[in-house]
Amino acid sequence: MDETEFWALVDGAREDAEGDPEEQADLLVERLVLLDPEAVLDFARHFEARYQRAYRWDLWGAAWVLLDGASDDAFDFFRCWLIGQGREVFEGALHDPDALAELLDDFDEEIDGDAEDLGYAADEAYEQLTGLVMPDLGLPPAPEEPEGTPLDFENEALLATRYPRLWERFRGG
């Protein structure tokens, strides 16, 4: 499975789920079980590589603004959700986290920003296909700390300055 096929699966499931992250995860599992186990492993490698790429302080700050706070777990689930938004939103957010203010049509913090189940879709599909737990993907270990310079998430003035478009749109200026 190449990158284009990976994003096509993510996008198709999101569109059919009408943006509901839980439904998207369920649809992704349904679609992955139609593939062979090696393709599911490839999907998992693509997902995990992007999940690790998004482990950055600047993106965590954007998640903090969007979600009005983001613990370690909340940021993990946010990164799954961000991948689930598709290539354009994902890559745009990595390029400029504040651009999420324009990249997101709607954002409901009750359902958006949290897609923990997406992170397990490949595992679930692999187990359904093989009866086995997914093996090690052979990827480098996840970094212990996010990439970049740590931010003081409690400093609202700093967040408003660092993420002016997100702050204006989601925190009311």
C-alpha positions in Angstrom: 0.0 0.0 0.0 1.4 3.4 -1.0 0.7 6.8 0.5 -2.0 7.6 -2.0 -3.9 4.4 -1.1 -3.5 5.1 2.6 -5.0 8.6 2.3 -7.8 7.3 0.0 -8.9 4.8 2.7 -8.7 7.6 5.4 -10.6 10.0 3.2 -13.3 7.6 2.0 -14.1 6.5 5.6 -14.2 10.1 6.8 -16.6 11.1 4.0 -18.9 8.1 4.4 -18.9 8.7 8.2 -19.8 12.4 7.6 -17.0 13.5 9.9 -17.9 11.3 12.9 -14.6 10.0 14.2 -16.1 6.8 15.8 -18.0 5.9 12.7 -14.9 6.6 10.6 -12.9 4.2 12.7 -15.6 1.5 12.3 -15.7 2.0 8.5 -12.0 1.9 8.3 -11.9 -1.5 10.1 -14.6 -2.8 7.7 -12.5 -1.7 4.7 -9.2 -2.9 6.0 -10.5 -6.4 6.6 -11.2 -6.7 2.9 -7.4 -6.4 2.3 -4.7 -8.9 2.9 -2.8 -8.8 6.3 0.3 -7.3 4.7 -1.7 -4.4 3.3 -3.1 -3.8 6.8 0.4 -3.8 8.2 1.3 -1.2 5.5 -1.6 0.9 6.5 -0.5 0.7 10.1 3.0 1.8 9.2 1.7 4.8 7.3 -0.6 5.7 10.2 2.1 5.3 12.9 4.7 7.3 10.8 2.3 10.2 10.6 1.3 9.9 14.2 5.0 10.2 15.2 5.5 13.1 12.8 2.7 15.0 14.5 4.4 14.6 17.9 5.4 18.3 18.0 5.1 21.1 20.6 3.8 23.6 18.1 1.0 21.2 17.1 0.2 20.4 20.8 -0.2 24.1 21.3 -2.7 24.3 18.5 -4.6 21.3 20.0 -4.5 23.1 23.3 -6.2 26.1 21.8 -8.8 24.0 19.8 -9.7 21.8 22.7 -9.3 24.4 25.5 -6.6 22.3 27.0 -5.0 19.0 26.0 -3.4 16.4 28.3 -0.9 13.8 27.0 -3.7 11.4 26.2 -5.9 14.2 24.6 -3.0 15.1 22.4 -2.5 11.5 21.4 -6.2 11.2 20.4 -6.0 14.6 18.7 -3.1 13.3 16.5 -5.2 10.3 15.5 -8.1 12.7 14.7 -5.8 15.0 12.7 -4.6 12.0 10.5 -8.3 11.2 10.1 -8.9 14.6 8.6 -7.0 13.7 5.5 -3.8 14.6 3.8 -4.5 18.3 3.1 -5.5 19.1 6.7 -2.7 16.9 8.2 0.1 18.3 6.0 -1.3 21.9 6.3 -1.3 21.6 10.1 2.3 20.3 10.2 3.4 23.1 7.9 1.5 25.8 10.0 -0.5 24.6 13.0 -2.3 28.0 13.2 -3.6 27.3 9.7 -6.1 24.8 11.2 -8.3 27.9 11.7 -8.8 27.9 7.9 -8.3 24.2 7.2 -11.2 23.1 9.4 -14.7 23.8 8.1 -16.4 23.0 11.4 -15.0 22.0 14.8 -17.2 20.7 17.6 -14.9 20.0 20.6 -17.5 17.5 21.9 -16.8 15.1 18.9 -13.9 16.6 17.0 -10.3 16.5 18.0 -10.6 13.0 19.6 -10.3 9.9 17.5 -8.6 7.4 19.7 -10.4 4.5 17.9 -8.7 5.5 14.6 -5.4 4.7 16.2 -6.6 1.1 16.7 -8.4 0.5 13.4 -5.5 -1.4 11.8 -4.8 -3.4 14.9 -8.5 -4.5 15.1 -8.6 -5.3 11.3 -5.4 -7.3 11.5 -6.7 -9.3 14.5 -10.0 -10.0 12.7 -8.1 -11.2 9.6 -5.4 -13.3 11.3 -6.6 -14.1 14.8 -3.3 -12.7 15.9 -2.1 -9.5 17.6 -0.4 -7.1 15.1 3.4 -7.7 15.1 6.0 -5.0 15.6 5.9 -2.7 12.6 9.6 -2.3 12.4 9.5 1.5 12.7 11.9 3.5 14.8 10.8 4.0 18.4 8.5 6.9 19.2 10.4 10.0 20.5 10.2 10.5 24.2 9.6 14.2 23.9 7.7 16.2 21.3 9.8 17.8 18.6 10.6 21.5 18.9 10.6 24.0 21.7 8.2 23.4 24.7 5.4 25.9 25.1 3.8 27.2 28.3 0.3 26.1 27.6 -1.0 27.9 30.6 0.1 31.3 29.2 -3.0 32.4 27.3 -1.2 35.6 26.0 1.5 33.4 24.5 -1.0 31.1 22.9 -3.0 34.0 21.5 0.1 35.5 20.0 1.5 32.2 18.7 -1.9 31.0 17.2 -3.7 34.2 16.4 -6.1 32.7 13.8 -7.0 29.7 16.0 -7.3 32.0 19.1 -9.6 34.4 17.2 -11.8 31.7 15.8 -12.0 29.2 18.7 -11.4 31.3 21.8 -13.3 34.4 20.7 -10.3 36.7 20.5 
